[in-house]
Amino acid sequence: MGVTATFTHEFCSSVAPPRLFKGLITDSSNLLPKLLPQLIKDVTIIQGDGEAGTIEQVNFAQAIPFKYLKHRIDVVDKENLVCKYTMIEGDPLGEKLESIAYEVNFEATSDGGCICKMTSKYNAIGDAEIKEEEVKEGRESSIGICRVVEAYLLKNPQIYA
């Protein structure tokens, strides 16, 4: 494994942490294709049951320049609202990346909402350099997905209640 670059970002939401965790993490394979059919065709579990060790494949819609990616779920801590997973295969890795490891934490805020903290570790092939501007599109895309899920949950307060 080559160089590792780490990037962090936060997303603030007025949705309670357990609801957002369920929408973005534990039920994302069902919810995201429903809410974002223009981006995500489907999510298929290749191996496992959704817990640690599971491998899932995200197949993108035809309009997206990528065909698919595969994630390995490393940790799903439903009590502490933490998920760790690794992109292990797929078009977004390109020629420079071996994998991308993600950690997502949902922390309650005093107003009943939450802060979603995301850390991404980009593991390069060889000595390939990873610059922040190169990962900007992925970061903006993940925040966009969070906003769509948040809007859906705010509009449908009974979902994951």
Phi, psi and omega per residue, in radians:
M1 nan 2.481 -3.103
G2 -1.638 -2.470 -3.102
V3 -1.150 2.534 3.047
T4 -2.068 2.301 3.062
A5 -2.078 2.344 -3.099
T6 -2.020 2.337 3.127
F7 -2.305 2.503 3.109
T8 -2.227 2.639 2.984
H9 -2.707 2.829 -3.104
E10 -2.200 2.684 3.105
F11 -2.346 2.144 3.119
C12 -1.716 2.399 -3.092
S13 -2.406 2.665 3.047
S14 -1.613 0.062 3.084
V15 -1.501 2.456 3.123
A16 -1.065 2.502 -3.072
P17 -0.929 -0.783 -3.112
P18 -1.101 -0.614 3.133
R19 -1.202 -0.783 -3.130
L20 -1.184 -0.664 3.081
F21 -1.033 -0.802 -3.140
K22 -1.108 -0.792 -3.116
G23 -1.163 -0.716 -3.083
L24 -1.578 -0.370 -3.045
I25 -2.062 -1.249 -2.932
T26 -1.324 -0.400 3.097
D27 -2.081 0.285 -3.079
S28 -1.089 -0.547 -3.121
S29 -1.128 -0.454 3.067
N30 -1.601 -0.748 -3.001
L31 -1.315 -0.776 -3.034
L32 -1.103 -0.774 3.081
P33 -1.095 -0.537 3.114
K34 -1.204 -0.786 -3.076
L35 -1.456 -0.458 -3.043
L36 -2.252 0.957 -3.098
P37 -1.121 -0.370 3.101
Q38 -1.269 -0.296 3.134
L39 -1.930 -0.794 -2.991
I40 -2.051 2.029 3.111
K41 -1.245 -0.893 3.102
D42 -2.921 2.930 3.067
V43 -2.217 2.163 -3.084
T44 -2.060 2.311 3.038
I45 -1.435 2.065 -3.132
I46 -1.457 -0.648 -3.080
Q47 -2.671 2.434 3.033
G48 1.723 -2.972 -3.027
D49 -2.229 0.318 -3.133
G50 1.696 -0.211 3.108
E51 -1.605 -3.022 3.136
A52 -0.937 2.389 -3.119
G53 1.698 -0.244 3.135
T54 -1.193 2.475 3.017
I55 -2.064 2.184 3.116
E56 -2.165 2.580 3.138
Q57 -1.976 2.223 3.067
V58 -1.746 2.098 3.089
N59 -1.782 2.192 -3.065
F60 -1.511 2.717 3.088
A61 -1.149 2.790 -3.057
Q62 -1.038 -0.530 -3.095
A63 -1.281 -0.216 -3.098
I64 -1.551 2.444 -3.108
P65 -1.213 -0.246 3.109
F66 -1.750 2.558 3.119
K67 -1.539 -0.778 -3.052
Y68 -2.834 2.983 2.929
L69 -2.626 2.752 3.073
K70 -2.133 2.337 3.066
H71 -1.961 2.513 2.932
R72 -1.899 2.181 3.106
I73 -1.388 2.129 -3.118
D74 -1.691 -0.709 -3.133
V75 -2.571 2.328 2.939
V76 -2.259 1.782 -3.115
D77 -1.853 1.621 -3.072
K78 -1.208 -0.455 3.140
E79 -1.277 -0.762 -3.118
N80 -1.703 0.029 3.091
L81 0.984 0.927 3.132
V82 -2.224 2.395 3.048
C83 -2.338 2.398 3.035
K84 -2.199 2.295 3.116
Y85 -2.593 2.825 -3.069
T86 -2.290 2.237 2.989
M87 -1.326 2.029 -3.031
I88 -1.908 -0.199 -3.096
E89 -2.829 2.660 3.012
G90 2.280 2.893 -3.068
D91 -0.997 -0.650 -3.120
P92 -1.082 -0.347 3.127
L93 -1.249 -0.475 3.102
G94 1.040 -2.660 -3.086
E95 -1.585 -0.244 -3.011
K96 -1.761 -0.324 -2.984
L97 -1.982 2.370 3.032
E98 -1.470 -0.726 -3.142
S99 -2.879 2.927 3.011
I100 -2.328 2.133 3.119
A101 -1.748 2.328 -3.099
Y102 -2.090 2.523 2.953
E103 -2.288 2.236 -3.109
V104 -2.180 2.183 3.134
N105 -2.116 2.386 3.095
F106 -1.976 2.045 -3.105
E107 -2.050 2.329 -3.137
A108 -1.169 2.567 3.031
T109 -1.996 2.845 -3.054
S110 -1.130 -0.339 -3.131
D111 -1.576 0.124 3.132
G112 1.628 -0.107 3.115
G113 -1.628 -2.653 3.141
C114 -2.733 2.883 2.968
I115 -1.980 2.220 3.085
C116 -1.792 2.016 -3.135
K117 -1.809 2.192 -3.094
M118 -2.105 2.258 3.065
T119 -2.087 2.309 3.120
S120 -2.139 2.253 3.084
K121 -1.990 1.971 -3.115
Y122 -1.611 2.051 -3.126
N123 -1.771 1.900 -3.053
A124 -1.389 2.736 2.991
I125 -1.487 2.200 3.137
G126 1.066 -2.334 -3.108
D127 -1.838 0.421 3.101
A128 -1.036 2.394 -3.123
E129 -1.633 2.401 3.123
I130 -2.011 2.104 -3.103
K131 -1.873 2.616 -3.093
E132 -0.992 -0.686 -3.125
E133 -1.128 -0.416 3.113
E134 -1.294 -0.423 -3.125
V135 -1.775 0.004 -3.094
K136 -1.034 -0.751 -3.115
E137 -1.097 -0.737 3.101
G138 -1.107 -0.722 3.114
R139 -1.113 -0.803 3.131
E140 -1.116 -0.645 3.100
S141 -1.125 -0.760 -3.131
S142 -1.156 -0.661 3.084
I143 -1.175 -0.666 3.082
G144 -1.061 -0.731 3.093
I145 -1.109 -0.750 3.095
C146 -1.015 -0.746 -3.119
R147 -1.134 -0.681 3.117
V148 -1.128 -0.804 3.126
V149 -1.119 -0.754 3.110
E150 -1.011 -0.843 -3.128
A151 -1.054 -0.721 3.113
Y152 -1.101 -0.774 -3.127
L153 -1.203 -0.627 3.087
L154 -1.160 -0.661 3.132
K155 -1.281 -0.423 -3.079
N156 -2.220 1.299 -3.033
P157 -1.109 -0.272 3.128
Q158 -1.395 -0.327 -3.112
I159 -1.238 2.218 3.132
Y160 1.044 0.416 -3.133
A161 -1.312 nan nan
